[in-house]
Amino acid sequence: MMARPPTENPYHHPFVKPLAFDSDAITSMCREGFEVAMATRGLETLWNGDLKDFSEDPAWSHPLLVQLHQDSTEERLSAILLTISVFYRALDDQLKDDAGFAVFKKEQLAIHNAFATSYGDDEVQPTLRECCNKIIHTNDFRPVYDNGSQPQDEGVFYMTGEIELEGKIGNKTWNIVFDVFSYFEAMLETVEFLSEEQADSNPKQAASSDK
């Protein structure tokens, strides 16, 4: 394949040049986000405090590692969600006239039932796109924690997977909750759909890549 001559203006490329949707990057971020959330559920194995003896101070096996994890968990998760949401919004705009993608999204929503649930006065559409919109525009990012229904001062808290978001449209406040595991699963389903579509449109290329 020859390189483009330096005298050829790349602006006048004959094909549409959409923003890049990096499926490999999305897959990697979904895995990392899933692992970040799930890691909070393993902290209890490092807890050495006697939960029945309140005279003892809580103690961790590896306190510096635990602190490092706790200090960065929410920031890492929010950055991953923000990046994926921007990617998805761009993709959704690019494929707004694609009949196959429209059918896929309808079937996907039917399977997941809802991606975003409003618990405020403002009704929010339950689509994945709208969930991404709210992630991008939120003013308050709040993962929900639980300690296995133990008393408040017992047990180790972990992320349940639910995330509450709050923001404003004008002077009106909206509040939603969404499940981060369903969100990541849906993004992986989207990547899988795109891969299958590409294979259908380029059967020779798909066959050669399988060798």
C-alpha positions in Angstrom: 0.0 0.0 0.0 1.5 3.3 -1.1 1.7 6.3 1.2 -0.4 9.3 0.2 1.7 11.8 -1.9 2.6 14.9 0.1 1.0 17.1 -2.5 -2.4 15.4 -1.9 -4.7 17.3 0.5 -6.1 14.8 3.0 -9.0 17.1 3.6 -10.5 16.1 0.3 -10.6 12.4 1.1 -13.5 10.9 -0.9 -15.1 9.0 2.0 -16.9 10.0 5.2 -14.5 10.4 8.1 -16.4 9.7 11.4 -15.0 10.0 14.9 -13.3 6.8 15.9 -15.1 4.3 18.1 -12.4 2.1 19.5 -14.0 -1.2 20.3 -10.9 -2.6 21.9 -10.6 0.4 24.2 -14.3 0.1 25.2 -13.8 -3.6 26.0 -10.7 -2.9 28.1 -12.5 -0.1 30.0 -15.5 -2.3 30.7 -13.2 -4.9 32.1 -11.4 -2.4 34.3 -14.6 -0.8 35.5 -16.0 -4.1 36.4 -12.9 -5.1 38.3 -12.8 -1.8 40.1 -16.3 -2.2 41.4 -15.9 -5.9 42.2 -12.6 -5.2 44.1 -14.6 -3.4 46.8 -16.3 -6.7 47.6 -13.0 -8.4 48.5 -11.9 -5.9 51.1 -13.5 -7.8 53.9 -10.8 -10.5 53.5 -8.2 -8.0 54.6 -10.2 -6.8 57.7 -8.6 -8.0 61.0 -10.8 -6.1 63.4 -12.9 -8.1 65.8 -16.4 -7.1 64.8 -17.8 -8.3 68.2 -15.3 -6.4 70.3 -15.9 -2.7 69.9 -13.0 -1.9 72.2 -10.5 -2.8 69.4 -9.6 -0.3 66.7 -10.3 -1.5 63.2 -7.3 -3.0 61.6 -6.4 -3.9 58.0 -3.8 -6.5 56.9 -2.4 -4.1 54.4 -3.6 -0.7 55.3 -1.6 1.3 52.8 -2.9 -0.8 49.9 -6.4 -0.6 51.2 -6.1 3.2 51.6 -4.7 3.5 48.0 -7.6 1.5 46.7 -10.2 3.4 48.6 -8.7 6.8 47.7 -8.9 6.1 43.9 -11.8 3.7 43.4 -14.6 6.3 42.7 -12.3 8.5 40.6 -11.2 5.6 38.4 -14.8 4.4 38.0 -16.2 7.8 37.2 -13.4 8.5 34.6 -14.1 5.1 32.9 -17.9 5.8 32.8 -17.4 9.3 31.4 -15.0 8.2 28.7 -17.2 5.3 27.6 -20.3 7.5 27.6 -18.7 10.0 25.3 -17.6 7.2 22.9 -21.1 5.8 22.9 -22.9 9.1 22.3 -20.6 9.7 19.3 -21.4 6.2 18.0 -25.1 6.6 18.5 -25.1 9.9 16.5 -23.1 8.3 13.7 -25.5 5.4 13.4 -28.7 7.3 13.9 -29.9 6.3 10.3 -28.6 2.7 10.6 -31.7 0.4 10.6 -29.8 -2.5 12.0 -28.5 -0.5 15.0 -32.0 0.8 15.7 -33.3 -2.8 15.9 -30.4 -3.9 18.0 -31.0 -1.0 20.5 -34.7 -1.8 20.7 -34.0 -5.5 21.4 -31.3 -4.6 23.9 -33.6 -2.3 25.9 -36.2 -5.0 26.0 -33.7 -7.4 27.5 -32.3 -5.0 30.1 -35.7 -3.4 30.7 -34.2 0.0 31.7 -30.8 1.5 31.9 -31.7 4.6 33.9 -34.4 4.9 36.5 -35.6 8.4 37.6 -36.4 8.9 41.3 -37.0 12.6 41.1 -39.8 14.7 39.6 -38.2 14.8 36.2 -39.0 11.7 34.1 -35.9 10.3 32.3 -36.0 8.0 29.3 -34.7 4.5 30.3 -32.4 4.2 27.2 -28.6 3.6 27.3 -28.1 6.8 25.4 -30.0 8.8 28.1 -28.0 7.0 30.8 -24.8 8.2 29.0 -26.2 11.7 28.8 -26.7 11.8 32.5 -23.3 10.5 33.2 -21.8 13.2 31.1 -23.8 16.0 32.6 -24.0 14.9 36.3 -23.0 17.2 39.1 -23.0 14.5 41.8 -21.6 11.0 41.2 -22.5 8.7 44.1 -21.9 4.9 44.1 -24.2 3.1 46.5 -22.5 1.0 49.3 -23.7 -1.8 51.5 -22.2 -3.9 54.3 -24.3 -7.1 53.9 -27.2 -5.8 56.0 -25.0 -5.8 59.1 -25.3 -3.0 61.7 -24.0 0.4 60.5 -20.8 0.0 62.7 -20.1 -3.5 61.6 -18.9 -5.2 58.4 -17.0 -3.8 55.5 -18.8 -1.6 53.0 -18.6 -2.5 49.2 -20.2 -1.2 46.0 -23.5 -2.7 45.2 -23.3 -1.7 41.6 -26.0 1.0 41.8 -24.9 4.5 41.1 -26.9 7.6 41.8 -26.5 10.7 39.7 -27.9 14.2 40.2 -27.7 17.2 37.9 -29.7 20.2 36.6 -31.4 21.2 33.4 -31.9 25.0 33.7 -33.3 25.4 37.2 -34.8 21.9 37.3 -33.0 19.1 39.2 -33.0 15.5 37.9 -32.0 12.4 39.8 -31.4 8.9 38.4 -30.0 5.6 39.5 -28.4 3.0 37.2 -26.7 -0.4 37.5 -23.1 -0.2 36.5 -22.9 -3.9 35.7 -25.8 -3.7 33.3 -24.2 -0.6 31.8 -20.9 -2.5 31.1 -22.7 -5.5 29.8 -24.6 -3.4 27.4 -21.5 -1.7 26.1 -19.9 -5.1 25.5 -23.1 -6.2 23.6 -22.7 -3.0 21.5 -19.1 -3.9 20.6 -20.2 -7.4 19.7 -22.9 -6.1 17.5 -20.4 -3.8 15.7 -18.0 -6.7 15.2 -20.8 -8.9 13.7 -21.9 -6.1 11.4 -18.4 -5.6 10.2 -18.0 -9.3 9.6 -21.2 -9.3 7.5 -20.2 -6.3 5.5 -16.6 -7.6 4.9 -16.8 -11.4 4.9 -13.5 -11.9 3.1 -11.7 -9.7 5.7 -13.4 -11.5 8.5 -12.4 -14.9 7.1 -8.8 -13.9 6.7 -8.6 -12.5 10.3 -9.9 -15.8 11.6 -6.9 -17.7 10.1 
